[in-house]
């Protein structure tokens, strides 16, 4: 049961007075702080007014080509102005954006384009070392010199628009086309968008399943981002550095939309070079920083880090970035919370400073969301403090999955099984692991996250992925794929010896593989199938 404590520390008064649809939030931002930079990416800068103006021009182009309310438009773009303008243009006229990970393989790309039913794909010719024009040509079997596409691989796709580059089968994007629809038509289409309308389909997957298309409404995105912005230390003049991809919920909801609620600036980079990223964070005088743990560790370990100056930094995913005088008194770091794509981001939100939370707590129950702990074997609700599978429901839940009936996804009374093993203690969500990754060895449960945390404390380890491996005697044993820090040589036997000082004996990895990198899925999660295959074929038995 939720209490007033869920609202006490949420700073609603710092947010925009608009909370219904994404185009309404964009219009408010352009009117209120139009000259403020919304996005800074490397050398490119875009103000709130720029974003409104350019997305309106793109929306006119969409309407002029017959793309309107309910039409699904694929977006194969990395973070940047092109993504931002494209996504805003699509959703502001009631069409449905379908962002696609730039990490997708050709087979994954074909599956997503086909299952989502997009009629138009907006893409870029290349990004980093990937040639998307060549991948599309191969995937869609394009050989025609017509820019009207007919492909039995993706039967509903009719056009591909390229932001950069040109192909015989593509349309070149021009934000100043002659003969497009008047501004009044764009505004009229925008006025017809409601909070209940579908806004975006995010494709996500675990490490052991095919991508699932998660359908979200304007209202769900707006409510989730508004609560996150209210719970985080965002301020009007903040410059928030985050590298979460915008083709996932993290980049869109807890990044872009949350920043837009307060009129702050999102700073990002396409580079993965620690020196370049540190230059960007330092040079832009960023005040907030949120990165994935592995990238944060790389930045802190860089040889130039000790010489860097971050005088404006107020909160970060690692306090090493925050000057001592600015560090918070409590133990919590920026970004605490728990969520998933299906809940449009956090369903448990950051706790107030100094909150006396139980060990392992991820946050307080989010306003508008309900939580229930269920016995995964018996299906009965469990009392406070007991471990089980977390079920959620509430006002930021997805509309459903693409191609799946409502009854296949939700219980009759609207609950969704998250697959997270949790407990509820004093209104806090405590995370214990994933139901599909929990290791059962000789009758005992082992949390991969606990083992990973312990191994990262051994020293010389940059990344680690722990999984269960089949074993005739024990049922499963613990296996670990480990990536050494730069210049470090690791020995599997020594790692196991150090781990024994930190873990119970049954939790110590019995098979270890030293690798150069952890294999990832297209959604940037550890590819546990590949990790398992490599551990079984190449790992050392301890």
Secondary structure as GFF3:
##gff-version 3
##sequence-region A 1 542
A	DSSP	alpha_helix	5	8	.	.	.	ID=ss1
A	DSSP	three_ten_helix	12	14	.	.	.	ID=ss2
A	DSSP	alpha_helix	22	33	.	.	.	ID=ss3
A	DSSP	beta_strand	37	41	.	.	.	ID=ss4
A	DSSP	beta_strand	44	47	.	.	.	ID=ss5
A	DSSP	alpha_helix	48	64	.	.	.	ID=ss6
A	DSSP	beta_strand	72	76	.	.	.	ID=ss7
A	DSSP	alpha_helix	81	92	.	.	.	ID=ss8
A	DSSP	beta_strand	96	99	.	.	.	ID=ss9
A	DSSP	alpha_helix	106	116	.	.	.	ID=ss10
A	DSSP	beta_strand	120	123	.	.	.	ID=ss11
A	DSSP	beta_strand	126	127	.	.	.	ID=ss12
A	DSSP	beta_strand	130	131	.	.	.	ID=ss13
A	DSSP	alpha_helix	132	139	.	.	.	ID=ss14
A	DSSP	beta_strand	159	162	.	.	.	ID=ss15
A	DSSP	beta_strand	170	172	.	.	.	ID=ss16
A	DSSP	alpha_helix	183	191	.	.	.	ID=ss17
A	DSSP	beta_strand	198	204	.	.	.	ID=ss18
A	DSSP	beta_strand	212	217	.	.	.	ID=ss19
A	DSSP	alpha_helix	218	231	.	.	.	ID=ss20
A	DSSP	beta_strand	239	242	.	.	.	ID=ss21
A	DSSP	alpha_helix	249	249	.	.	.	ID=ss22
A	DSSP	pi_helix	250	257	.	.	.	ID=ss23
A	DSSP	alpha_helix	258	262	.	.	.	ID=ss24
A	DSSP	beta_strand	265	268	.	.	.	ID=ss25
A	DSSP	alpha_helix	274	283	.	.	.	ID=ss26
A	DSSP	beta_strand	288	290	.	.	.	ID=ss27
A	DSSP	alpha_helix	293	301	.	.	.	ID=ss28
A	DSSP	three_ten_helix	305	307	.	.	.	ID=ss29
A	DSSP	beta_strand	315	316	.	.	.	ID=ss30
A	DSSP	three_ten_helix	319	321	.	.	.	ID=ss31
A	DSSP	three_ten_helix	324	326	.	.	.	ID=ss32
A	DSSP	beta_strand	338	340	.	.	.	ID=ss33
A	DSSP	three_ten_helix	341	343	.	.	.	ID=ss34
A	DSSP	beta_strand	345	349	.	.	.	ID=ss35
A	DSSP	beta_strand	361	365	.	.	.	ID=ss36
A	DSSP	beta_strand	369	374	.	.	.	ID=ss37
A	DSSP	beta_strand	388	394	.	.	.	ID=ss38
A	DSSP	beta_strand	400	401	.	.	.	ID=ss39
A	DSSP	alpha_helix	406	409	.	.	.	ID=ss40
A	DSSP	beta_strand	416	425	.	.	.	ID=ss41
A	DSSP	beta_strand	428	434	.	.	.	ID=ss42
A	DSSP	beta_strand	439	441	.	.	.	ID=ss43
A	DSSP	beta_strand	444	446	.	.	.	ID=ss44
A	DSSP	alpha_helix	448	456	.	.	.	ID=ss45
A	DSSP	beta_strand	461	471	.	.	.	ID=ss46
A	DSSP	beta_strand	475	484	.	.	.	ID=ss47
A	DSSP	alpha_helix	492	500	.	.	.	ID=ss48
A	DSSP	three_ten_helix	505	507	.	.	.	ID=ss49
A	DSSP	beta_strand	511	515	.	.	.	ID=ss50
A	DSSP	alpha_helix	528	538	.	.	.	ID=ss51
A	DSSP	beta_strand	540	541	.	.	.	ID=ss52
###
